[in-house]
Amino acid sequence: MFDAEEDMSEFAAILDPLRRDLDGVLNALGFRVELDRYHPEAFGSRTCEWRRGAEAIRVLWDGKERWLLVEYAANLLAEPMPPLQDILLVRQEGREGAQDLLRRATPQILAAVQAFATRLGIRSS
């Protein structure tokens, strides 16, 4: 159950096990984690980003709006950079706590990333 007094860092920490799971999937596709940043001043938001050359897959936890967003950038080096493509958005439901959100979201995120990679023709290395 979500508690309004709950430490925001608990929600940012939900990315730890999700990041470990995504590392396995994305490393097999040739992506390596390049960024993992916690933003306590931004309601405990957190960003993790995996890159493969100019491509990137990013997971954002928005601590204020309480959602996880997974997105893809085809070319971070392009000028101007093309818009990022949303892969999946998972919102916290009602009074759902961090661990409940993680249990619900992780399988959805892993499946969505794998399906997106397949659709783009990205294969395991």
VENTARA-V209730 format. One record per helix or strand. SS is the DSSP state (~ for helix, > for strand). FROM is the first residue (numbers start at 1). TO is the last residue. Records with the same first field share a line. If there is no record, write none. Layout:
# VENTARA-V209730
SS->FROM-TO, FROM-TO
This chain:
# VENTARA-V209730
~->8-28, 40-42, 98-120
>->32-39, 45-52, 55-62, 67-73, 85-91
